[in-house]
Amino acid sequence: MKGLKLILSLVIILAISNSANAQIAPVDDNKVAIGGYDVVSYFSGEAKRGFESFSAQNNGVTYYFHTKANRATFKKSPNKYLPQFGGFCAWGVGAKSAKFPIDPESYDIKDGKLYLFFNAPFNGKQFSTILNWNARTTELHKAAHKNWQKVKNIKK
C-alpha cells in the first residue's frame, strides 16, 4: 500500500511540474488568449489568471480578467493591453524570425507594451528566452518589430 501511495505521489508531482513548464499558444483552440491570463494585470506587475465570468471579446478572441475593473479598463482601450507579436514569444520573433509558444508568467513591459516569452526545457536544458532578451533588449526589440512583418503570416 505504501508503494502505491509513493507511486501515486510521484505521478502527481510530475504532472504538476510538467504543467508548470507547459508552453501555450497565444490563442488556444477555444479562442481564449494567453491561457486565460489577465492582460491588464501584467501592467500592475503581476501575471494573474483571469476568470471566465470576467471576459471580453476582441477581434474574435476571448480575454479573461482577474477583476471586473480590469475588464472595464481593457474595454476602454484594448490595443494598449494586447501582447505584441500576436502573443508569440518576443525573443523568437526577434532572434529567430519564428513563432514560439509562451509561458504566460514570463513577460516584460517595455515602453508600455506587453512582451511574452518561451520558458521551458529545450534540448534537455531549461531555456528561458527572457534572459537573452534582457541582455540584448534594444537589439532584439528592434529586430522583432522588423521581423514581425514577415513572421506574422506564417502558420504555426
Number of C-alpha atoms within 10 A of each C-alpha: 6 7 8 9 10 11 12 12 12 12 12 12 12 12 11 12 11 13 10 12 15 16 19 17 21 24 19 14 7 8 14 20 26 27 20 22 21 28 29 28 18 21 15 9 11 13 18 20 19 24 16 14 11 17 21 17 14 13 5 9 13 19 27 27 26 22 19 15 12 18 21 16 14 22 14 9 10 16 12 15 19 19 23 18 23 17 22 26 30 35 29 23 25 24 18 15 19 21 24 22 24 28 24 29 18 16 23 20 13 10 6 10 15 21 25 29 26 27 23 20 14 10 7 7 8 11 14 17 21 21 13 13 20 12 10 13 16 10 12 22 19 11 18 23 16 14 20 20 12 12 19 16 8 9 6 10
